[in-house]
Amino acid sequence: VDDREDLVHQAKLAEQAEPYDDMVESMKKVTGMDVELTAEERNLLSVAYKNVIGARRASWRIISSIEQKEENKGEEDKLKTIREYRQMSRIKQGCRMWKMKLSET
């Protein structure tokens, strides 16, 4: 069983190193302890989710921009590859979400 203090420390380390998924995991464990979060813990949880979502949003914007450019050029082969990549990304994201859900049990 992880100690609350250790989990908060892990979240702080993850924040500095920027693997925000790890930061989310650490803070989810803290929230699962059924204790009121401190202001620092609430902030860490907020930062973790904000950065995870922000990174995914940025990726989607980039892919959409590339897709639009290729569509304007009429590059059907490249469009097919982009759309396959987007679909694979969705599948991988879904797998990560299920993995996180399973690790909670």
Gaussian input, Z-matrix of N, CA and C with variables (Angstrom, degrees):
# hf/3-21g

backbone

0 1
 N
 C     1     B1
 C     2     B2     1     A1
 N     3     B3     2     A2     1     D1
 C     4     B4     3     A3     2     D2
 C     5     B5     4     A4     3     D3
 N     6     B6     5     A5     4     D4
 C     7     B7     6     A6     5     D5
 C     8     B8     7     A7     6     D6
 N     9     B9     8     A8     7     D7
 C    10    B10     9     A9     8     D8
 C    11    B11    10    A10     9     D9
 N    12    B12    11    A11    10    D10
 C    13    B13    12    A12    11    D11
 C    14    B14    13    A13    12    D12
 N    15    B15    14    A14    13    D13
 C    16    B16    15    A15    14    D14
 C    17    B17    16    A16    15    D15
 N    18    B18    17    A17    16    D16
 C    19    B19    18    A18    17    D17
 C    20    B20    19    A19    18    D18
 N    21    B21    20    A20    19    D19
 C    22    B22    21    A21    20    D20
 C    23    B23    22    A22    21    D21
 N    24    B24    23    A23    22    D22
 C    25    B25    24    A24    23    D23
 C    26    B26    25    A25    24    D24
 N    27    B27    26    A26    25    D25
 C    28    B28    27    A27    26    D26
 C    29    B29    28    A28    27    D27
 N    30    B30    29    A29    28    D28
 C    31    B31    30    A30    29    D29
 C    32    B32    31    A31    30    D30
 N    33    B33    32    A32    31    D31
 C    34    B34    33    A33    32    D32
 C    35    B35    34    A34    33    D33
 N    36    B36    35    A35    34    D34
 C    37    B37    36    A36    35    D35
 C    38    B38    37    A37    36    D36
 N    39    B39    38    A38    37    D37
 C    40    B40    39    A39    38    D38
 C    41    B41    40    A40    39    D39
 N    42    B42    41    A41    40    D40
 C    43    B43    42    A42    41    D41
 C    44    B44    43    A43    42    D42
 N    45    B45    44    A44    43    D43
 C    46    B46    45    A45    44    D44
 C    47    B47    46    A46    45    D45
 N    48    B48    47    A47    46    D46
 C    49    B49    48    A48    47    D47
 C    50    B50    49    A49    48    D48
 N    51    B51    50    A50    49    D49
 C    52    B52    51    A51    50    D50
 C    53    B53    52    A52    51    D51
 N    54    B54    53    A53    52    D52
 C    55    B55    54    A54    53    D53
 C    56    B56    55    A55    54    D54
 N    57    B57    56    A56    55    D55
 C    58    B58    57    A57    56    D56
 C    59    B59    58    A58    57    D57
 N    60    B60    59    A59    58    D58
 C    61    B61    60    A60    59    D59
 C    62    B62    61    A61    60    D60
 N    63    B63    62    A62    61    D61
 C    64    B64    63    A63    62    D62
 C    65    B65    64    A64    63    D63
 N    66    B66    65    A65    64    D64
 C    67    B67    66    A66    65    D65
 C    68    B68    67    A67    66    D66
 N    69    B69    68    A68    67    D67
 C    70    B70    69    A69    68    D68
 C    71    B71    70    A70    69    D69
 N    72    B72    71    A71    70    D70
 C    73    B73    72    A72    71    D71
 C    74    B74    73    A73    72    D72
 N    75    B75    74    A74    73    D73
 C    76    B76    75    A75    74    D74
 C    77    B77    76    A76    75    D75
 N    78    B78    77    A77    76    D76
 C    79    B79    78    A78    77    D77
 C    80    B80    79    A79    78    D78
 N    81    B81    80    A80    79    D79
 C    82    B82    81    A81    80    D80
 C    83    B83    82    A82    81    D81
 N    84    B84    83    A83    82    D82
 C    85    B85    84    A84    83    D83
 C    86    B86    85    A85    84    D84
 N    87    B87    86    A86    85    D85
 C    88    B88    87    A87    86    D86
 C    89    B89    88    A88    87    D87
 N    90    B90    89    A89    88    D88
 C    91    B91    90    A90    89    D89
 C    92    B92    91    A91    90    D90
 N    93    B93    92    A92    91    D91
 C    94    B94    93    A93    92    D92
 C    95    B95    94    A94    93    D93
 N    96    B96    95    A95    94    D94
 C    97    B97    96    A96    95    D95
 C    98    B98    97    A97    96    D96
 N    99    B99    98    A98    97    D97
 C   100   B100    99    A99    98    D98
 C   101   B101   100   A100    99    D99
 N   102   B102   101   A101   100   D100
 C   103   B103   102   A102   101   D101
 C   104   B104   103   A103   102   D102
 N   105   B105   104   A104   103   D103
 C   106   B106   105   A105   104   D104
 C   107   B107   106   A106   105   D105
 N   108   B108   107   A107   106   D106
 C   109   B109   108   A108   107   D107
 C   110   B110   109   A109   108   D108
 N   111   B111   110   A110   109   D109
 C   112   B112   111   A111   110   D110
 C   113   B113   112   A112   111   D111
 N   114   B114   113   A113   112   D112
 C   115   B115   114   A114   113   D113
 C   116   B116   115   A115   114   D114
 N   117   B117   116   A116   115   D115
 C   118   B118   117   A117   116   D116
 C   119   B119   118   A118   117   D117
 N   120   B120   119   A119   118   D118
 C   121   B121   120   A120   119   D119
 C   122   B122   121   A121   120   D120
 N   123   B123   122   A122   121   D121
 C   124   B124   123   A123   122   D122
 C   125   B125   124   A124   123   D123
 N   126   B126   125   A125   124   D124
 C   127   B127   126   A126   125   D125
 C   128   B128   127   A127   126   D126
 N   129   B129   128   A128   127   D127
 C   130   B130   129   A129   128   D128
 C   131   B131   130   A130   129   D129
 N   132   B132   131   A131   130   D130
 C   133   B133   132   A132   131   D131
 C   134   B134   133   A133   132   D132
 N   135   B135   134   A134   133   D133
 C   136   B136   135   A135   134   D134
 C   137   B137   136   A136   135   D135
 N   138   B138   137   A137   136   D136
 C   139   B139   138   A138   137   D137
 C   140   B140   139   A139   138   D138
 N   141   B141   140   A140   139   D139
 C   142   B142   141   A141   140   D140
 C   143   B143   142   A142   141   D141
 N   144   B144   143   A143   142   D142
 C   145   B145   144   A144   143   D143
 C   146   B146   145   A145   144   D144
 N   147   B147   146   A146   145   D145
 C   148   B148   147   A147   146   D146
 C   149   B149   148   A148   147   D147
 N   150   B150   149   A149   148   D148
 C   151   B151   150   A150   149   D149
 C   152   B152   151   A151   150   D150
 N   153   B153   152   A152   151   D151
 C   154   B154   153   A153   152   D152
 C   155   B155   154   A154   153   D153
 N   156   B156   155   A155   154   D154
 C   157   B157   156   A156   155   D155
 C   158   B158   157   A157   156   D156
 N   159   B159   158   A158   157   D157
 C   160   B160   159   A159   158   D158
 C   161   B161   160   A160   159   D159
 N   162   B162   161   A161   160   D160
 C   163   B163   162   A162   161   D161
 C   164   B164   163   A163   162   D162
 N   165   B165   164   A164   163   D163
 C   166   B166   165   A165   164   D164
 C   167   B167   166   A166   165   D165
 N   168   B168   167   A167   166   D166
 C   169   B169   168   A168   167   D167
 C   170   B170   169   A169   168   D168
 N   171   B171   170   A170   169   D169
 C   172   B172   171   A171   170   D170
 C   173   B173   172   A172   171   D171
 N   174   B174   173   A173   172   D172
 C   175   B175   174   A174   173   D173
 C   176   B176   175   A175   174   D174
 N   177   B177   176   A176   175   D175
 C   178   B178   177   A177   176   D176
 C   179   B179   178   A178   177   D177
 N   180   B180   179   A179   178   D178
 C   181   B181   180   A180   179   D179
 C   182   B182   181   A181   180   D180
 N   183   B183   182   A182   181   D181
 C   184   B184   183   A183   182   D182
 C   185   B185   184   A184   183   D183
 N   186   B186   185   A185   184   D184
 C   187   B187   186   A186   185   D185
 C   188   B188   187   A187   186   D186
 N   189   B189   188   A188   187   D187
 C   190   B190   189   A189   188   D188
 C   191   B191   190   A190   189   D189
 N   192   B192   191   A191   190   D190
 C   193   B193   192   A192   191   D191
 C   194   B194   193   A193   192   D192
 N   195   B195   194   A194   193   D193
 C   196   B196   195   A195   194   D194
 C   197   B197   196   A196   195   D195
 N   198   B198   197   A197   196   D196
 C   199   B199   198   A198   197   D197
 C   200   B200   199   A199   198   D198
 N   201   B201   200   A200   199   D199
 C   202   B202   201   A201   200   D200
 C   203   B203   202   A202   201   D201
 N   204   B204   203   A203   202   D202
 C   205   B205   204   A204   203   D203
 C   206   B206   205   A205   204   D204
 N   207   B207   206   A206   205   D205
 C   208   B208   207   A207   206   D206
 C   209   B209   208   A208   207   D207
 N   210   B210   209   A209   208   D208
 C   211   B211   210   A210   209   D209
 C   212   B212   211   A211   210   D210
 N   213   B213   212   A212   211   D211
 C   214   B214   213   A213   212   D212
 C   215   B215   214   A214   213   D213
 N   216   B216   215   A215   214   D214
 C   217   B217   216   A216   215   D215
 C   218   B218   217   A217   216   D216
 N   219   B219   218   A218   217   D217
 C   220   B220   219   A219   218   D218
 C   221   B221   220   A220   219   D219
 N   222   B222   221   A221   220   D220
 C   223   B223   222   A222   221   D221
 C   224   B224   223   A223   222   D222
 N   225   B225   224   A224   223   D223
 C   226   B226   225   A225   224   D224
 C   227   B227   226   A226   225   D225
 N   228   B228   227   A227   226   D226
 C   229   B229   228   A228   227   D227
 C   230   B230   229   A229   228   D228
 N   231   B231   230   A230   229   D229
 C   232   B232   231   A231   230   D230
 C   233   B233   232   A232   231   D231
 N   234   B234   233   A233   232   D232
 C   235   B235   234   A234   233   D233
 C   236   B236   235   A235   234   D234
 N   237   B237   236   A236   235   D235
 C   238   B238   237   A237   236   D236
 C   239   B239   238   A238   237   D237
 N   240   B240   239   A239   238   D238
 C   241   B241   240   A240   239   D239
 C   242   B242   241   A241   240   D240
 N   243   B243   242   A242   241   D241
 C   244   B244   243   A243   242   D242
 C   245   B245   244   A244   243   D243
 N   246   B246   245   A245   244   D244
 C   247   B247   246   A246   245   D245
 C   248   B248   247   A247   246   D246
 N   249   B249   248   A248   247   D247
 C   250   B250   249   A249   248   D248
 C   251   B251   250   A250   249   D249
 N   252   B252   251   A251   250   D250
 C   253   B253   252   A252   251   D251
 C   254   B254   253   A253   252   D252
 N   255   B255   254   A254   253   D253
 C   256   B256   255   A255   254   D254
 C   257   B257   256   A256   255   D255
 N   258   B258   257   A257   256   D256
 C   259   B259   258   A258   257   D257
 C   260   B260   259   A259   258   D258
 N   261   B261   260   A260   259   D259
 C   262   B262   261   A261   260   D260
 C   263   B263   262   A262   261   D261
 N   264   B264   263   A263   262   D262
 C   265   B265   264   A264   263   D263
 C   266   B266   265   A265   264   D264
 N   267   B267   266   A266   265   D265
 C   268   B268   267   A267   266   D266
 C   269   B269   268   A268   267   D267
 N   270   B270   269   A269   268   D268
 C   271   B271   270   A270   269   D269
 C   272   B272   271   A271   270   D270
 N   273   B273   272   A272   271   D271
 C   274   B274   273   A273   272   D272
 C   275   B275   274   A274   273   D273
 N   276   B276   275   A275   274   D274
 C   277   B277   276   A276   275   D275
 C   278   B278   277   A277   276   D276
 N   279   B279   278   A278   277   D277
 C   280   B280   279   A279   278   D278
 C   281   B281   280   A280   279   D279
 N   282   B282   281   A281   280   D280
 C   283   B283   282   A282   281   D281
 C   284   B284   283   A283   282   D282
 N   285   B285   284   A284   283   D283
 C   286   B286   285   A285   284   D284
 C   287   B287   286   A286   285   D285
 N   288   B288   287   A287   286   D286
 C   289   B289   288   A288   287   D287
 C   290   B290   289   A289   288   D288
 N   291   B291   290   A290   289   D289
 C   292   B292   291   A291   290   D290
 C   293   B293   292   A292   291   D291
 N   294   B294   293   A293   292   D292
 C   295   B295   294   A294   293   D293
 C   296   B296   295   A295   294   D294
 N   297   B297   296   A296   295   D295
 C   298   B298   297   A297   296   D296
 C   299   B299   298   A298   297   D297
 N   300   B300   299   A299   298   D298
 C   301   B301   300   A300   299   D299
 C   302   B302   301   A301   300   D300
 N   303   B303   302   A302   301   D301
 C   304   B304   303   A303   302   D302
 C   305   B305   304   A304   303   D303
 N   306   B306   305   A305   304   D304
 C   307   B307   306   A306   305   D305
 C   308   B308   307   A307   306   D306
 N   309   B309   308   A308   307   D307
 C   310   B310   309   A309   308   D308
 C   311   B311   310   A310   309   D309
 N   312   B312   311   A311   310   D310
 C   313   B313   312   A312   311   D311
 C   314   B314   313   A313   312   D312

   B1=1.4597
   B2=1.5253
   B3=1.3226
   B4=1.4563
   B5=1.5213
   B6=1.2976
   B7=1.4466
   B8=1.5327
   B9=1.3087
   B10=1.4675
   B11=1.5215
   B12=1.3076
   B13=1.4637
   B14=1.5341
   B15=1.3351
   B16=1.4704
   B17=1.5308
   B18=1.3255
   B19=1.4630
   B20=1.5271
   B21=1.3219
   B22=1.4665
   B23=1.5263
   B24=1.3207
   B25=1.4675
   B26=1.5324
   B27=1.3291
   B28=1.4682
   B29=1.5285
   B30=1.3256
   B31=1.4685
   B32=1.5254
   B33=1.3181
   B34=1.4722
   B35=1.5268
   B36=1.3245
   B37=1.4662
   B38=1.5264
   B39=1.3235
   B40=1.4638
   B41=1.5260
   B42=1.3242
   B43=1.4677
   B44=1.5251
   B45=1.3107
   B46=1.4658
   B47=1.5258
   B48=1.3269
   B49=1.4658
   B50=1.5364
   B51=1.3087
   B52=1.4637
   B53=1.5255
   B54=1.3311
   B55=1.4652
   B56=1.5384
   B57=1.3350
   B58=1.4584
   B59=1.5199
   B60=1.3394
   B61=1.4678
   B62=1.5285
   B63=1.3315
   B64=1.4705
   B65=1.5227
   B66=1.3177
   B67=1.4662
   B68=1.5322
   B69=1.3309
   B70=1.4640
   B71=1.5240
   B72=1.3249
   B73=1.4672
   B74=1.5273
   B75=1.3203
   B76=1.4687
   B77=1.5229
   B78=1.3208
   B79=1.4614
   B80=1.5300
   B81=1.3385
   B82=1.4619
   B83=1.5248
   B84=1.3230
   B85=1.4666
   B86=1.5227
   B87=1.3268
   B88=1.4709
   B89=1.5275
   B90=1.3342
   B91=1.4679
   B92=1.5247
   B93=1.3231
   B94=1.4597
   B95=1.5199
   B96=1.3206
   B97=1.4688
   B98=1.5229
   B99=1.3294
   B100=1.4612
   B101=1.5264
   B102=1.3300
   B103=1.4649
   B104=1.5231
   B105=1.3163
   B106=1.4626
   B107=1.5231
   B108=1.3225
   B109=1.4608
   B110=1.5230
   B111=1.3188
   B112=1.4603
   B113=1.5253
   B114=1.3192
   B115=1.4682
   B116=1.5298
   B117=1.3222
   B118=1.4645
   B119=1.5298
   B120=1.3254
   B121=1.4635
   B122=1.5271
   B123=1.3364
   B124=1.4681
   B125=1.5208
   B126=1.3287
   B127=1.4584
   B128=1.5331
   B129=1.3366
   B130=1.4679
   B131=1.5292
   B132=1.3208
   B133=1.4626
   B134=1.5282
   B135=1.3120
   B136=1.4617
   B137=1.5255
   B138=1.3156
   B139=1.4678
   B140=1.5259
   B141=1.3167
   B142=1.4683
   B143=1.5263
   B144=1.3266
   B145=1.4598
   B146=1.5221
   B147=1.3282
   B148=1.4686
   B149=1.5249
   B150=1.3219
   B151=1.4578
   B152=1.5237
   B153=1.3154
   B154=1.4689
   B155=1.5291
   B156=1.3148
   B157=1.4655
   B158=1.5237
   B159=1.3259
   B160=1.4664
   B161=1.5159
   B162=1.3154
   B163=1.4661
   B164=1.5278
   B165=1.3165
   B166=1.4679
   B167=1.5254
   B168=1.3256
   B169=1.4622
   B170=1.5265
   B171=1.3194
   B172=1.4685
   B173=1.5269
   B174=1.3188
   B175=1.4674
   B176=1.5211
   B177=1.3297
   B178=1.4651
   B179=1.5255
   B180=1.3317
   B181=1.4727
   B182=1.5210
   B183=1.3218
   B184=1.4658
   B185=1.5248
   B186=1.3198
   B187=1.4676
   B188=1.5284
   B189=1.3305
   B190=1.4653
   B191=1.5194
   B192=1.3144
   B193=1.4615
   B194=1.5296
   B195=1.3139
   B196=1.4682
   B197=1.5280
   B198=1.3162
   B199=1.4653
   B200=1.5300
   B201=1.3203
   B202=1.4640
   B203=1.5269
   B204=1.3307
   B205=1.4697
   B206=1.5261
   B207=1.3209
   B208=1.4625
   B209=1.5287
   B210=1.3221
   B211=1.4598
   B212=1.5301
   B213=1.3244
   B214=1.4669
   B215=1.5267
   B216=1.3223
   B217=1.4693
   B218=1.5313
   B219=1.3248
   B220=1.4584
   B221=1.5196
   B222=1.3178
   B223=1.4733
   B224=1.5341
   B225=1.3234
   B226=1.4652
   B227=1.5322
   B228=1.3329
   B229=1.4716
   B230=1.5241
   B231=1.3187
   B232=1.4664
   B233=1.5195
   B234=1.3321
   B235=1.4640
   B236=1.5210
   B237=1.3190
   B238=1.4673
   B239=1.5268
   B240=1.3265
   B241=1.4651
   B242=1.5255
   B243=1.3268
   B244=1.4700
   B245=1.5235
   B246=1.3095
   B247=1.4706
   B248=1.5258
   B249=1.3194
   B250=1.4698
   B251=1.5256
   B252=1.3248
   B253=1.4663
   B254=1.5282
   B255=1.3294
   B256=1.4683
   B257=1.5270
   B258=1.3269
   B259=1.4652
   B260=1.5317
   B261=1.3253
   B262=1.4632
   B263=1.5264
   B264=1.3236
   B265=1.4652
   B266=1.5201
   B267=1.3355
   B268=1.4699
   B269=1.5231
   B270=1.3170
   B271=1.4658
   B272=1.5246
   B273=1.3326
   B274=1.4679
   B275=1.5194
   B276=1.3327
   B277=1.4582
   B278=1.5267
   B279=1.3316
   B280=1.4564
   B281=1.5204
   B282=1.3253
   B283=1.4714
   B284=1.5237
   B285=1.3368
   B286=1.4729
   B287=1.5204
   B288=1.3435
   B289=1.4620
   B290=1.5242
   B291=1.3433
   B292=1.4601
   B293=1.5220
   B294=1.3219
   B295=1.4602
   B296=1.5274
   B297=1.3374
   B298=1.4620
   B299=1.5223
   B300=1.3413
   B301=1.4654
   B302=1.5264
   B303=1.3270
   B304=1.4639
   B305=1.5232
   B306=1.3274
   B307=1.4633
   B308=1.5237
   B309=1.3369
   B310=1.4633
   B311=1.5218
   B312=1.3329
   B313=1.4659
   B314=1.5046
   A1=108.90
   A2=115.07
   A3=120.35
   A4=111.03
   A5=115.83
   A6=123.32
   A7=108.45
   A8=116.14
   A9=121.52
   A10=111.65
   A11=116.42
   A12=121.40
   A13=110.98
   A14=116.23
   A15=120.50
   A16=111.30
   A17=116.21
   A18=120.00
   A19=111.63
   A20=116.45
   A21=120.48
   A22=109.47
   A23=115.93
   A24=119.89
   A25=110.59
   A26=117.16
   A27=121.21
   A28=110.55
   A29=116.19
   A30=120.24
   A31=110.82
   A32=116.74
   A33=120.55
   A34=110.84
   A35=116.49
   A36=119.99
   A37=110.70
   A38=115.87
   A39=120.25
   A40=110.60
   A41=116.91
   A42=119.87
   A43=110.38
   A44=116.58
   A45=120.48
   A46=111.61
   A47=117.02
   A48=121.19
   A49=111.76
   A50=116.42
   A51=125.73
   A52=117.65
   A53=121.30
   A54=117.44
   A55=107.56
   A56=115.23
   A57=120.32
   A58=113.29
   A59=118.08
   A60=119.39
   A61=110.17
   A62=116.63
   A63=120.64
   A64=110.64
   A65=115.42
   A66=120.71
   A67=110.04
   A68=116.06
   A69=120.92
   A70=110.09
   A71=116.92
   A72=120.72
   A73=111.84
   A74=116.45
   A75=120.11
   A76=110.86
   A77=116.20
   A78=119.38
   A79=111.95
   A80=117.66
   A81=119.48
   A82=110.22
   A83=116.33
   A84=119.91
   A85=110.43
   A86=116.63
   A87=120.00
   A88=109.48
   A89=117.16
   A90=119.43
   A91=111.46
   A92=117.22
   A93=121.28
   A94=113.83
   A95=116.61
   A96=120.65
   A97=112.11
   A98=116.15
   A99=121.29
   A100=112.53
   A101=114.89
   A102=121.46
   A103=107.64
   A104=116.05
   A105=119.28
   A106=109.13
   A107=115.58
   A108=120.03
   A109=110.57
   A110=114.91
   A111=120.13
   A112=108.00
   A113=116.49
   A114=120.72
   A115=110.18
   A116=116.86
   A117=121.01
   A118=110.77
   A119=116.61
   A120=120.81
   A121=111.36
   A122=116.78
   A123=119.94
   A124=110.29
   A125=116.06
   A126=120.65
   A127=110.80
   A128=116.75
   A129=120.29
   A130=111.25
   A131=116.55
   A132=121.04
   A133=110.50
   A134=115.98
   A135=121.17
   A136=111.82
   A137=116.82
   A138=121.84
   A139=110.22
   A140=116.31
   A141=120.54
   A142=110.75
   A143=116.75
   A144=119.80
   A145=111.84
   A146=116.80
   A147=120.32
   A148=110.74
   A149=116.91
   A150=120.50
   A151=112.94
   A152=117.51
   A153=120.07
   A154=109.52
   A155=116.23
   A156=120.69
   A157=110.53
   A158=117.22
   A159=121.40
   A160=112.28
   A161=116.96
   A162=120.94
   A163=110.67
   A164=116.50
   A165=119.54
   A166=111.09
   A167=115.76
   A168=119.87
   A169=110.59
   A170=116.73
   A171=120.98
   A172=110.63
   A173=116.94
   A174=120.62
   A175=111.29
   A176=116.05
   A177=119.50
   A178=111.29
   A179=116.74
   A180=119.51
   A181=110.86
   A182=116.75
   A183=121.09
   A184=110.63
   A185=116.48
   A186=120.15
   A187=110.42
   A188=116.83
   A189=120.29
   A190=111.52
   A191=116.55
   A192=121.19
   A193=111.02
   A194=116.49
   A195=120.89
   A196=110.08
   A197=115.79
   A198=120.27
   A199=110.45
   A200=117.04
   A201=121.36
   A202=111.26
   A203=116.99
   A204=121.06
   A205=111.04
   A206=116.08
   A207=120.09
   A208=110.80
   A209=116.15
   A210=120.39
   A211=109.98
   A212=116.26
   A213=121.17
   A214=111.87
   A215=116.36
   A216=121.09
   A217=111.88
   A218=116.38
   A219=120.24
   A220=113.34
   A221=116.70
   A222=122.49
   A223=110.05
   A224=116.22
   A225=120.93
   A226=113.35
   A227=117.57
   A228=120.03
   A229=110.76
   A230=115.42
   A231=119.46
   A232=111.00
   A233=116.55
   A234=120.26
   A235=110.97
   A236=116.23
   A237=120.46
   A238=110.04
   A239=116.73
   A240=121.22
   A241=111.00
   A242=116.41
   A243=121.12
   A244=110.19
   A245=116.76
   A246=120.55
   A247=111.31
   A248=116.87
   A249=120.03
   A250=110.47
   A251=115.80
   A252=120.34
   A253=110.14
   A254=116.15
   A255=120.21
   A256=110.31
   A257=116.45
   A258=120.49
   A259=110.94
   A260=116.93
   A261=120.78
   A262=110.26
   A263=116.99
   A264=120.91
   A265=110.81
   A266=116.02
   A267=119.99
   A268=110.84
   A269=116.11
   A270=120.33
   A271=110.27
   A272=116.43
   A273=120.15
   A274=111.09
   A275=116.89
   A276=120.27
   A277=110.42
   A278=116.29
   A279=120.23
   A280=111.95
   A281=116.36
   A282=120.69
   A283=110.84
   A284=116.60
   A285=119.92
   A286=110.64
   A287=116.12
   A288=119.48
   A289=110.66
   A290=117.53
   A291=120.71
   A292=110.97
   A293=115.94
   A294=119.91
   A295=110.10
   A296=116.33
   A297=120.29
   A298=110.34
   A299=116.90
   A300=120.74
   A301=110.95
   A302=116.61
   A303=120.72
   A304=111.76
   A305=116.98
   A306=119.47
   A307=111.44
   A308=117.13
   A309=120.81
   A310=111.62
   A311=117.06
   A312=119.68
   A313=111.62
   D1=131.93
   D2=-179.54
   D3=-77.95
   D4=140.08
   D5=176.46
   D6=-80.66
   D7=140.12
   D8=-178.64
   D9=-54.08
   D10=-46.60
   D11=-179.05
   D12=-61.65
   D13=-41.27
   D14=178.40
   D15=-64.38
   D16=-41.05
   D17=179.74
   D18=-64.24
   D19=-41.70
   D20=177.84
   D21=-63.93
   D22=-40.97
   D23=177.99
   D24=-63.05
   D25=-42.48
   D26=177.40
   D27=-60.56
   D28=-40.94
   D29=179.35
   D30=-63.44
   D31=-40.29
   D32=178.44
   D33=-65.14
   D34=-40.75
   D35=177.45
   D36=-63.62
   D37=-43.96
   D38=179.45
   D39=-63.01
   D40=-36.42
   D41=178.36
   D42=-61.71
   D43=-42.49
   D44=-178.70
   D45=-70.44
   D46=-38.15
   D47=-177.96
   D48=-85.63
   D49=-14.12
   D50=176.31
   D51=74.33
   D52=19.74
   D53=166.68
   D54=-87.32
   D55=83.81
   D56=-171.04
   D57=-65.59
   D58=-24.55
   D59=175.25
   D60=-61.66
   D61=-38.51
   D62=177.26
   D63=-66.22
   D64=-38.03
   D65=178.68
   D66=-62.63
   D67=-43.65
   D68=177.51
   D69=-60.12
   D70=-46.20
   D71=-178.98
   D72=-58.81
   D73=-45.36
   D74=179.92
   D75=-61.69
   D76=-45.09
   D77=-177.21
   D78=-72.42
   D79=-30.17
   D80=175.11
   D81=-63.41
   D82=-37.28
   D83=178.03
   D84=-65.29
   D85=-38.08
   D86=177.94
   D87=-64.40
   D88=-44.89
   D89=-179.46
   D90=-65.33
   D91=-26.99
   D92=178.64
   D93=-74.82
   D94=-6.47
   D95=-179.70
   D96=-79.93
   D97=-1.49
   D98=177.40
   D99=56.43
   D100=44.88
   D101=174.41
   D102=-127.12
   D103=155.99
   D104=177.83
   D105=-70.19
   D106=132.05
   D107=-179.77
   D108=-75.87
   D109=144.24
   D110=173.26
   D111=-75.64
   D112=168.20
   D113=177.32
   D114=-58.61
   D115=-40.70
   D116=179.69
   D117=-63.47
   D118=-42.65
   D119=-179.67
   D120=-66.72
   D121=-40.51
   D122=176.68
   D123=-61.90
   D124=-41.13
   D125=179.08
   D126=-63.81
   D127=-44.33
   D128=179.12
   D129=-61.31
   D130=-42.25
   D131=178.48
   D132=-62.51
   D133=-44.21
   D134=179.01
   D135=-62.89
   D136=-46.18
   D137=179.72
   D138=-62.08
   D139=-41.95
   D140=-178.91
   D141=-59.78
   D142=-52.93
   D143=-178.37
   D144=-66.80
   D145=-39.64
   D146=179.37
   D147=-58.15
   D148=-43.41
   D149=-177.94
   D150=-74.09
   D151=-37.08
   D152=176.76
   D153=-63.16
   D154=-47.94
   D155=-179.44
   D156=-66.55
   D157=-41.58
   D158=179.98
   D159=-60.57
   D160=-41.93
   D161=179.59
   D162=-65.58
   D163=-41.92
   D164=179.29
   D165=-66.96
   D166=-40.70
   D167=178.62
   D168=-62.10
   D169=-43.41
   D170=179.08
   D171=-61.77
   D172=-42.12
   D173=178.21
   D174=-60.60
   D175=-44.36
   D176=-179.70
   D177=-64.59
   D178=-38.81
   D179=178.19
   D180=-63.11
   D181=-42.94
   D182=-179.90
   D183=-63.28
   D184=-47.63
   D185=179.90
   D186=-61.85
   D187=-42.33
   D188=179.33
   D189=-63.32
   D190=-39.46
   D191=178.52
   D192=-64.00
   D193=-45.35
   D194=178.13
   D195=-62.62
   D196=-43.31
   D197=179.39
   D198=-59.97
   D199=-43.91
   D200=179.95
   D201=-62.21
   D202=-42.94
   D203=179.09
   D204=-61.20
   D205=-45.35
   D206=-179.06
   D207=-68.28
   D208=-34.67
   D209=177.53
   D210=-64.09
   D211=-42.69
   D212=178.96
   D213=-64.32
   D214=-31.97
   D215=178.87
   D216=-81.48
   D217=-14.53
   D218=-177.39
   D219=76.84
   D220=26.03
   D221=-178.11
   D222=-84.98
   D223=82.16
   D224=-175.48
   D225=-62.63
   D226=-38.92
   D227=179.71
   D228=-63.01
   D229=-43.86
   D230=179.81
   D231=-68.44
   D232=-37.69
   D233=177.26
   D234=-60.97
   D235=-41.88
   D236=178.90
   D237=-60.46
   D238=-44.52
   D239=179.65
   D240=-63.11
   D241=-43.40
   D242=179.51
   D243=-61.58
   D244=-45.04
   D245=-178.37
   D246=-67.13
   D247=-36.76
   D248=175.70
   D249=-65.24
   D250=-40.82
   D251=178.40
   D252=-62.58
   D253=-44.43
   D254=179.64
   D255=-60.54
   D256=-43.39
   D257=179.01
   D258=-62.99
   D259=-43.04
   D260=178.91
   D261=-63.39
   D262=-38.34
   D263=177.93
   D264=-61.82
   D265=-41.24
   D266=178.34
   D267=-63.14
   D268=-42.08
   D269=179.56
   D270=-63.53
   D271=-46.36
   D272=179.49
   D273=-61.70
   D274=-41.44
   D275=179.11
   D276=-62.78
   D277=-41.99
   D278=177.42
   D279=-61.80
   D280=-40.39
   D281=178.13
   D282=-64.05
   D283=-41.27
   D284=178.42
   D285=-62.93
   D286=-40.55
   D287=179.93
   D288=-64.46
   D289=-42.80
   D290=178.06
   D291=-64.20
   D292=-39.53
   D293=178.75
   D294=-61.19
   D295=-42.42
   D296=178.62
   D297=-63.95
   D298=-42.32
   D299=179.19
   D300=-62.54
   D301=-43.49
   D302=-179.47
   D303=-66.21
   D304=-34.14
   D305=-179.10
   D306=-71.69
   D307=-17.33
   D308=178.43
   D309=-75.42
   D310=-23.01
   D311=-175.46
   D312=-87.86

